[in-house]
Structure formats: structure tokens, C-alpha cells
Amino acid sequence: MLDLHPDHRAEVRRILAERVPGAKAWAFGSRAKGTARRFSDLDLAIDAGSELDLATLADLRHAFQESDLPMSVDLLDLRAVRPPFRRRVQQEQVPI
């Protein structure tokens, strides 16, 4: 179960669709495990098919910071992390 209001989930999807069309995204961490507190961040894993360049990551971070989401969003490019951490994320991930 994803601990994220439907309106906030829609906003995350909108930002992703505008900046990384076709990318897949999953929540992980406390919001994916159902242990989030009111202002817990959203840990977001992204797979765009290839590693994201720094400009795209910066654009995404800026878009999430400027959004109306009531929590911060931590981004993780699944193509840029080591396999052990990727497997850990994949064990708890929930689709956005």
C-alpha cells in the first residue's frame, strides 16, 4: 500500500510524464512500507530505460521542489545504483 494522497500521486505522475516521458517510477521506503509519518519524504526510484543525465535529474529535482507536494521527494535513478541497492529497492517498491 502506498501512503500517498491520490492528488499527490497524480502530481508526481504529471511531473514525471512532462520531464521523463515513458519512464517507470516506484515509491520505496516508509511511504511504500506504510510507516510514513505526516511529513515523511517520498523516496522515488526511476527507470527511464537508460541512466538519466545530470541536467534531467536537476530538472526533476527542481520541479518537485517547486510543486505543491507537501513532502520532499528524494530521487533515485535505478540505472545508476549498484545491484545490491537496486535489489533492496525492488523488494519494497510500489508503482506510482
Buried (B, 14 or more C-beta within 10 A) or exposed (E): EBBBEEEBBEBBEEBBEEBBEEBBBBBBBBBBBEEBEEEBBBBBBBBBEEEBEEEBBEBBBEBBEEBEBEBEBBBBBBEEBEEEEBEEBEEBBBEB
